[in-house]
Amino acid sequence: MNDVYNYERDPDGFLYDPRVRAAMTQFADGDGDLLAFEAGAAVRTAYHAVERMRAHGSEGRGVSAGALDVLIRLSTTDQGISIGDLARAAGVSSRNVTGLVDTLERDGLVRRVPDPKDRRSVLAEITPAGQAWIEAFRKPSQLAMRAMFQGFTPEELLAFRDLCLRLATNQHRLADHLRQIGSQS
């Protein structure tokens, strides 16, 4: 696991992980690729840091990070959401979301209700207990996010958000391209 105190600064003052740099120098094919590999490793390190913080906060309150995502989505609407729509929004399988909803339902935080538009379907909706859980989780989450992004200016946060979403857009484009290539062979 990376430790922030093991990071160093390059001559331009930017942080880097010397262990990652050493490993990626061996792996990358030429200096032109090294920065992209280091950036990918840094994104992964940051992702894991945020996920550890989220997991610590939610699991300390008896809910997995995945279940937290479901609760947050359900808390933003006064209508239910289908399992399929929850799965698509989270980028996971319907089976995965079904298990999360089962657990949340057992804990009284979510309930299944008939879909008024399709009597064959059910929707998941947050219960009053689930909404209370979210409200109790909101303030500690705000404090944790402030601590995670301490020292970042609003402009840096905007740039960081933009860069992360551009990276995700490139990944989706690449995945679509690879699917097309695979379907042509």
N, C-alpha and C positions, 0 to 999 in steps of 0.2 A: 504494500500500500504506500502511495506517495505521501510524504510528509512535507508540508509547506516549508519547513526549515531546511530542507535539502535542496531547495531551488537556488539557482544562482542568477546573476544578471549578466547579460552579454555586454559588449562594449557600448551598445546604444542604450543600455539601461533596461532592456526587456528581460522579463523572467524566462528561464528555461530550466528543464530538468536534466542535469548532466547524465543521469542514468539512461534516460530516454534517448538523449542525443548520442550517447555511446552505442546503444543498441541499434538505433535507426541509421547511424552512419554505416554500420556493418550491413544493414538490410537494404538501404536505399541504393539505387543505381545512379550515382553521381550527386553532386552537391545541389543541383537544381531541384531534386525531389526531396531532399532532407527537410526543408522547411515545411512542406506539405505533410510529411510523415510526423514531424514534431507537432504540428498544429492538430492533426488527427488525434494523436496521443493526448494532447492537452484538453481537447474537447471531451475525450473519454474520461480523463481525470476529473474534469469539472462536473460532468454528468454524474459520475459516481459520488462526488462530494454532495451534490444536491440531493441525490437519491438516498444517501445515508442519512442526511438531515431529515428528509421527509419520512423515511422509514422509522427513524428514532422517534419522531413526533407522533406519528399515527399508531405505530405498534405499542408505544407507551400508553396509548389510550385504547388498546384492544382491537385495532383495525389495521389490516395490511395496507401497504402503499397502493396496491391495485384497488382495494375496496374504497380507499380514500378518494381515488379518482372517480369512481362510480358515484359516491356520495356527493362530491362537489358538482358533478354534472347534473345529478338529479335535484340538487338544491337550487339550481338556477332556473328552474321552470316549475310552474304550478300544474303542469300536465305530466303524465308519465312518459317514459321513453322506452322504446322497444329494446330488447336484448341485442338485436342485430345493429340498431343504431348506436347503442352504447359500445358495442364491439368495434364498429367501424371508426367511431370517434377516438377510441383508445388504441386502435391499430392492433387489436388482439382477436382471438377467435371467439365466436359466440359461446362455445363450450367454457372458455375461461371466464367470461362475464357471467354465465349461468351459475358457475360455482361461487363467484363473488356475491351475486345477488342472493343465492341460497343462504350463504353465511350471514349477510346483512339482514335478510328476512328473519332468520333464526334469532338474531340479536335484537329484533324489533326496530331496526333503523330504516328498513325498506319493506314495501309490500308490493305484491303483484295485484294488478287490477285489470279488468277487461278493457280491451281497446275499443273505444266507442265507435271507431271507424271500421273495425274489422272484428266481428264477433269470434273469429277463430284465433285471434291473437291476444296476448296479454302485454301489459306495459309494467315496467318497474317504476314506482314512485316513492319518494322519500316520505317517511312518517314524521309526525311531530317530534318524536324522540330522535330521529335522524337529523332533523333540522336543528334541534337543541344541541346535538353532538357537534354539528358543523359550527354553530355559533360559539360553543366553548373552545373549539379548535382554532377559530379565526385569529384571536389575539396572539396566542403563542406562535402561530404561523407568521403573522406580520412581524413579530419581534425576530424570529429566526431568519426571515428573508432580509430584514434590515441588517442583521449581523453578517449574513452570507455576502451581501453586496456592499458592506461597509467600505468607504473610501472611493466608491465609484461615483462619478458625476452623472447627472441625468443624461448628458450627451453620450457618455460612455455606455450607459445602460441601453440607450436607443441603438447605438452602434452594435453593441453585443447582441441584442435581440435580432437586429437586421442580419448580422453575420451568421448567427445560428440558423435562422430561417432560410437564408440563401444556401447554406450548406445542406439543409434538409431538402430544399427544392432541387438542388443538383443531384442528391441521392435518389429522389423520386424519378427524375429524368433519366438517370443512369439505369435504374431498375426497370423502367418502361422500355428503354432501349434493349436491355438484355433479354427481357421477355419477348420482344419482337424478334430478336435474333434467334432465340430458342424455338419460337413457333415456326420459323422459316426453315429450320433444319429438319 
